Amino acid sequence: GINAEYMGMSEVRHPVMEVQFCTSTLEPVHLLPCTVEHNGPANVNSFFSPTEEEEPGLLRASFRGRGLRGIRRHVPDKMAGIILQEDSTSSKWKQQGTFAEFVEWHWDRDPRIEVALQDALACWPAVAATLHAPVTPSEIASELGQHTPREE
């Protein structure tokens, strides 16, 4: 592993986040182009009724009187979308559920031309693999242009 003292870091004694996992699946999940001042469960199906367009995967709806157009997006293979909620009495996060698909909504625009999120989803598995790959102290020293401490 990496020697934290060598890197000028100290040991983290209190985790910033502790996640408790659950197995419930939440469908559908909607990514709206606005802020909703509410955290927690909502009876979405009673107030938000998207309709399918002629082209598969495209949807229409309205929210607060404004037209929305949506497209179904899938979470990349070997990954899962998760919904987290912070526990107000501690600094812990609790998983509320998982999802494999969500609807990305845009105000009155064809969502097929909005590709930033789609591109990010396509690139994320490679970025995540790189971020989580093991790194040796000698690789870090090499990147920093420093001499490698002796490994025993």
TILOLO-357903 format. One record per residue: x, y, z of N, C-alpha, C in turn. Coordinates in steps of 0.1 Angstrom, whole numbers, m for minus. Last residue first. Layout:
N
+-------+-------+-------+-------+-------+-------+-------+-------+-------+
:   n.u :   n.v :   n.w :  ca.u :  ca.v :  ca.w :   c.u :   c.v :   c.w :
+-------+-------+-------+-------+-------+-------+-------+-------+-------+
:     X :     Y :     Z :     X :     Y :     Z :     X :     Y :     Z :
...
+-------+-------+-------+-------+-------+-------+-------+-------+-------+
//
This chain:
152
+-------+-------+-------+-------+-------+-------+-------+-------+-------+
:   n.u :   n.v :   n.w :  ca.u :  ca.v :  ca.w :   c.u :   c.v :   c.w :
+-------+-------+-------+-------+-------+-------+-------+-------+-------+
:   110 :   m21 :    16 :   115 :   m32 :    24 :   107 :   m45 :    22 :
:   119 :     4 :    m6 :   108 :    m6 :    m2 :   115 :   m17 :     5 :
:   131 :    36 :    m2 :   134 :    21 :    m2 :   122 :    13 :     3 :
:   114 :    60 :   m21 :   119 :    55 :    m8 :   122 :    40 :    m9 :
:   124 :    74 :   m51 :   116 :    64 :   m45 :   122 :    60 :   m31 :
:   127 :   109 :   m57 :   133 :    96 :   m55 :   124 :    87 :   m48 :
:   103 :   127 :   m78 :   111 :   124 :   m65 :   117 :   111 :   m66 :
:    84 :   134 :   m96 :    98 :   137 :   m99 :   107 :   135 :   m87 :
:    58 :   126 :   m93 :    62 :   138 :   m86 :    77 :   142 :   m89 :
:    59 :   102 :  m107 :    51 :   112 :  m112 :    54 :   126 :  m106 :
:    77 :    88 :   m90 :    80 :    90 :  m104 :    72 :   102 :  m110 :
:    61 :    86 :   m67 :    74 :    93 :   m67 :    78 :    97 :   m81 :
:    41 :    69 :   m77 :    38 :    83 :   m72 :    50 :    91 :   m72 :
:    55 :    46 :   m82 :    48 :    53 :   m93 :    45 :    67 :   m89 :
:    64 :    40 :   m56 :    74 :    43 :   m67 :    67 :    50 :   m79 :
:    40 :    33 :   m43 :    48 :    46 :   m39 :    58 :    50 :   m50 :
:    16 :    23 :   m67 :    27 :    20 :   m58 :    33 :    33 :   m54 :
:   m19 :    19 :   m69 :    m7 :    28 :   m73 :     3 :    25 :   m62 :
:   m47 :     2 :   m84 :   m36 :     3 :   m73 :   m25 :    11 :   m79 :
:   m75 :    20 :   m96 :   m64 :    10 :   m99 :   m53 :    12 :   m88 :
:   m95 :    38 :   m94 :   m94 :    28 :   m84 :   m83 :    18 :   m86 :
:   m91 :    55 :  m116 :   m91 :    61 :  m103 :   m89 :    50 :   m92 :
:   m95 :    36 :  m137 :   m82 :    43 :  m135 :   m81 :    49 :  m121 :
:  m122 :    30 :  m134 :  m112 :    19 :  m133 :   m98 :    25 :  m131 :
:  m134 :    55 :  m138 :  m135 :    48 :  m125 :  m124 :    37 :  m123 :
:  m128 :    59 :  m165 :  m123 :    68 :  m155 :  m123 :    61 :  m141 :
:  m142 :    37 :  m177 :  m127 :    38 :  m178 :  m121 :    47 :  m168 :
:  m169 :    44 :  m169 :  m162 :    31 :  m165 :  m147 :    31 :  m166 :
:  m173 :    71 :  m180 :  m171 :    68 :  m166 :  m165 :    55 :  m163 :
:  m180 :    73 :  m207 :  m166 :    74 :  m203 :  m163 :    70 :  m189 :
:  m207 :    71 :  m208 :  m199 :    62 :  m217 :  m185 :    62 :  m212 :
:  m216 :    92 :  m192 :  m219 :    78 :  m188 :  m210 :    68 :  m196 :
:  m207 :   113 :  m207 :  m201 :   111 :  m194 :  m203 :    97 :  m189 :
:  m223 :   111 :  m229 :  m209 :   110 :  m231 :  m202 :   107 :  m218 :
:  m248 :   116 :  m217 :  m246 :   103 :  m224 :  m231 :   101 :  m225 :
:  m244 :   142 :  m208 :  m246 :   132 :  m198 :  m243 :   118 :  m205 :
:  m241 :   155 :  m234 :  m231 :   156 :  m224 :  m232 :   145 :  m213 :
:  m261 :   155 :  m254 :  m252 :   143 :  m253 :  m242 :   144 :  m242 :
:  m288 :   164 :  m267 :  m282 :   167 :  m254 :  m273 :   155 :  m251 :
:  m302 :   155 :  m288 :  m291 :   163 :  m291 :  m283 :   167 :  m279 :
:  m323 :   140 :  m277 :  m313 :   133 :  m284 :  m301 :   141 :  m287 :
:  m342 :   157 :  m266 :  m332 :   152 :  m257 :  m321 :   144 :  m264 :
:  m353 :   186 :  m280 :  m351 :   172 :  m283 :  m340 :   167 :  m275 :
:  m369 :   207 :  m256 :  m358 :   204 :  m266 :  m358 :   190 :  m268 :
:  m385 :   216 :  m234 :  m389 :   218 :  m248 :  m378 :   216 :  m258 :
:  m361 :   209 :  m210 :  m372 :   218 :  m213 :  m374 :   219 :  m228 :
:  m354 :   174 :  m205 :  m350 :   188 :  m209 :  m362 :   196 :  m212 :
:  m345 :   145 :  m185 :  m355 :   155 :  m190 :  m349 :   168 :  m194 :
:  m338 :   112 :  m185 :  m331 :   125 :  m185 :  m341 :   135 :  m192 :
:  m347 :    85 :  m166 :  m351 :    94 :  m177 :  m345 :   107 :  m175 :
:  m328 :    55 :  m161 :  m335 :    67 :  m156 :  m339 :    75 :  m169 :
:  m319 :    22 :  m149 :  m323 :    31 :  m160 :  m329 :    44 :  m154 :
:  m312 :     9 :  m127 :  m304 :     6 :  m139 :  m308 :    15 :  m151 :
:  m309 :    17 :   m92 :  m316 :    18 :  m105 :  m307 :    15 :  m116 :
:  m316 :    13 :   m57 :  m307 :    12 :   m69 :  m316 :    14 :   m81 :
:  m320 :    29 :   m25 :  m324 :    20 :   m35 :  m314 :    21 :   m47 :
:  m309 :    43 :    m4 :  m324 :    42 :    m4 :  m328 :    32 :   m15 :
:  m282 :    41 :    17 :  m287 :    38 :     3 :  m302 :    36 :     4 :
:  m273 :    67 :    38 :  m279 :    54 :    37 :  m285 :    53 :    22 :
:  m244 :    81 :    53 :  m254 :    81 :    42 :  m260 :    67 :    41 :
:  m236 :    99 :    83 :  m237 :    87 :    75 :  m247 :    89 :    64 :
:  m233 :   117 :   103 :  m227 :   121 :    90 :  m227 :   109 :    81 :
:  m265 :   119 :   120 :  m251 :   115 :   119 :  m246 :   120 :   105 :
:  m290 :   128 :   117 :  m285 :   127 :   131 :  m270 :   123 :   131 :
:  m298 :   127 :    90 :  m296 :   140 :    97 :  m290 :   140 :   111 :
:  m283 :   108 :    67 :  m289 :   107 :    80 :  m287 :   120 :    87 :
:  m287 :   114 :    32 :  m279 :   116 :    44 :  m288 :   115 :    57 :
:  m292 :    90 :     8 :  m298 :   100 :    16 :  m290 :   101 :    29 :
:  m288 :    79 :   m26 :  m283 :    80 :   m12 :  m290 :    91 :    m5 :
:  m293 :    56 :   m50 :  m299 :    68 :   m44 :  m295 :    68 :   m30 :
:  m273 :    45 :   m77 :  m278 :    44 :   m64 :  m284 :    57 :   m59 :
:  m268 :    25 :  m105 :  m271 :    38 :  m100 :  m277 :    36 :   m86 :
:  m240 :     4 :  m112 :  m254 :     5 :  m107 :  m256 :    20 :  m103 :
:  m221 :   m15 :  m136 :  m223 :    m4 :  m127 :  m237 :    m3 :  m122 :
:  m220 :   m33 :  m156 :  m211 :   m36 :  m144 :  m211 :   m24 :  m134 :
:  m230 :   m10 :  m181 :  m228 :   m24 :  m176 :  m218 :   m24 :  m165 :
:  m243 :    23 :  m172 :  m234 :    14 :  m179 :  m233 :     0 :  m173 :
:  m278 :    29 :  m171 :  m265 :    29 :  m164 :  m256 :    19 :  m171 :
:  m295 :    44 :  m198 :  m292 :    32 :  m190 :  m278 :    34 :  m183 :
:  m322 :    66 :  m204 :  m308 :    64 :  m203 :  m305 :    51 :  m195 :
:  m348 :    79 :  m223 :  m344 :    69 :  m213 :  m329 :    67 :  m215 :
:  m356 :   113 :  m225 :  m350 :   102 :  m231 :  m346 :    92 :  m220 :
:  m381 :   139 :  m227 :  m372 :   131 :  m220 :  m367 :   119 :  m229 :
:  m393 :   172 :  m225 :  m390 :   161 :  m234 :  m379 :   152 :  m227 :
:  m418 :   192 :  m211 :  m405 :   185 :  m209 :  m405 :   174 :  m220 :
:  m434 :   224 :  m207 :  m432 :   212 :  m214 :  m418 :   206 :  m212 :
:  m447 :   237 :  m176 :  m437 :   237 :  m187 :  m435 :   224 :  m193 :
:  m463 :   233 :  m153 :  m468 :   240 :  m165 :  m459 :   242 :  m177 :
:  m449 :   218 :  m136 :  m451 :   231 :  m132 :  m455 :   240 :  m144 :
:  m441 :   198 :  m163 :  m438 :   200 :  m149 :  m440 :   215 :  m146 :
:  m451 :   174 :  m186 :  m451 :   188 :  m182 :  m448 :   188 :  m167 :
:  m437 :   152 :  m212 :  m445 :   154 :  m199 :  m445 :   170 :  m197 :
:  m427 :   126 :  m233 :  m431 :   139 :  m231 :  m439 :   140 :  m218 :
:  m399 :   105 :  m244 :  m411 :   108 :  m236 :  m414 :   123 :  m236 :
:  m383 :    79 :  m262 :  m386 :    93 :  m260 :  m399 :    95 :  m253 :
:  m383 :    51 :  m265 :  m373 :    57 :  m256 :  m375 :    72 :  m254 :
:  m394 :    50 :  m299 :  m391 :    44 :  m286 :  m381 :    50 :  m278 :
:  m413 :    76 :  m313 :  m400 :    70 :  m313 :  m397 :    63 :  m299 :
:  m438 :    87 :  m304 :  m438 :    76 :  m314 :  m424 :    69 :  m314 :
:  m435 :    90 :  m268 :  m436 :    95 :  m281 :  m436 :    84 :  m291 :
:  m453 :    82 :  m238 :  m443 :    78 :  m248 :  m445 :    85 :  m261 :
:  m457 :   105 :  m211 :  m463 :    97 :  m222 :  m452 :    94 :  m232 :
:  m456 :   110 :  m176 :  m450 :   110 :  m189 :  m457 :   101 :  m199 :
:  m470 :   124 :  m151 :  m475 :   113 :  m160 :  m468 :   115 :  m174 :
:  m470 :   133 :  m119 :  m461 :   134 :  m131 :  m464 :   122 :  m139 :
:  m487 :   128 :   m98 :  m485 :   142 :  m102 :  m477 :   143 :  m115 :
:  m486 :   101 :   m91 :  m499 :   108 :   m90 :  m499 :   122 :   m96 :
:  m460 :    93 :   m93 :  m469 :    88 :  m103 :  m483 :    95 :  m102 :
:  m448 :   104 :   m70 :  m445 :   110 :   m83 :  m456 :   106 :   m93 :
:  m450 :   109 :   m41 :  m459 :   101 :   m49 :  m459 :   107 :   m63 :
:  m418 :   107 :   m26 :  m429 :   115 :   m32 :  m437 :   106 :   m40 :
:  m392 :   106 :    m1 :  m401 :   100 :   m10 :  m412 :   110 :   m15 :
:  m367 :   133 :    m1 :  m374 :   122 :     4 :  m384 :   116 :    m6 :
:  m366 :   167 :    m2 :  m358 :   155 :    m1 :  m366 :   144 :     5 :
:  m373 :   195 :   m21 :  m379 :   184 :   m14 :  m369 :   173 :   m14 :
:  m374 :   216 :   m42 :  m370 :   218 :   m28 :  m377 :   208 :   m19 :
:  m359 :   209 :   m72 :  m371 :   206 :   m64 :  m368 :   207 :   m49 :
:  m345 :   224 :   m99 :  m343 :   221 :   m85 :  m357 :   219 :   m79 :
:  m343 :   210 :  m132 :  m347 :   221 :  m123 :  m344 :   216 :  m109 :
:  m346 :   190 :  m151 :  m337 :   202 :  m154 :  m340 :   213 :  m145 :
:  m345 :   157 :  m135 :  m352 :   169 :  m140 :  m342 :   181 :  m142 :
:  m344 :   125 :  m139 :  m334 :   136 :  m137 :  m340 :   148 :  m144 :
:  m362 :    99 :  m123 :  m362 :   111 :  m133 :  m352 :   121 :  m129 :
:  m367 :    65 :  m123 :  m359 :    76 :  m117 :  m359 :    87 :  m128 :
:  m395 :    43 :  m119 :  m385 :    50 :  m127 :  m378 :    61 :  m119 :
:  m377 :    24 :   m95 :  m380 :    27 :  m109 :  m393 :    34 :  m110 :
:  m355 :    11 :   m73 :  m364 :    23 :   m75 :  m365 :    25 :   m90 :
:  m351 :   m18 :   m54 :  m349 :   m11 :   m67 :  m360 :     0 :   m69 :
:  m333 :   m27 :   m25 :  m346 :   m23 :   m31 :  m343 :   m16 :   m44 :
:  m312 :   m35 :    m9 :  m314 :   m41 :   m22 :  m326 :   m37 :   m29 :
:  m287 :   m13 :     6 :  m299 :   m21 :     6 :  m301 :   m27 :    m8 :
:  m259 :    m3 :    26 :  m265 :    m8 :    14 :  m278 :   m15 :    16 :
:  m246 :    25 :    40 :  m253 :    13 :    43 :  m261 :     9 :    31 :
:  m215 :    42 :    41 :  m227 :    39 :    33 :  m233 :    25 :    38 :
:  m201 :    69 :    54 :  m203 :    54 :    57 :  m216 :    51 :    50 :
:  m178 :    94 :    49 :  m191 :    88 :    45 :  m190 :    73 :    49 :
:  m156 :   102 :    62 :  m165 :   112 :    58 :  m178 :   107 :    54 :
:  m144 :    85 :    92 :  m148 :    85 :    77 :  m158 :    96 :    74 :
:  m119 :    94 :   111 :  m133 :    95 :   111 :  m138 :    96 :    96 :
:   m92 :    92 :   106 :   m97 :    85 :   117 :  m113 :    85 :   117 :
:   m68 :    89 :    82 :   m82 :    94 :    84 :   m88 :    86 :    95 :
:   m34 :    97 :    88 :   m45 :    87 :    87 :   m58 :    93 :    90 :
:   m20 :   123 :    67 :   m22 :   116 :    80 :   m34 :   106 :    78 :
:     5 :   128 :    42 :    m9 :   127 :    46 :   m10 :   120 :    60 :
:    28 :   127 :    29 :    25 :   139 :    36 :    11 :   140 :    41 :
:    36 :   103 :    19 :    29 :   112 :    10 :    25 :   125 :    17 :
:    48 :    91 :    41 :    56 :    95 :    30 :    49 :   105 :    21 :
:    25 :    86 :    56 :    34 :    96 :    61 :    43 :   101 :    50 :
:    12 :    66 :    40 :     6 :    79 :    42 :    15 :    89 :    47 :
:    24 :    45 :    17 :    28 :    50 :    30 :    22 :    64 :    31 :
:     2 :    24 :     0 :     9 :    36 :     0 :    12 :    41 :    14 :
:     8 :   m12 :     0 :     0 :     0 :     0 :     9 :    12 :     0 :
+-------+-------+-------+-------+-------+-------+-------+-------+-------+
//
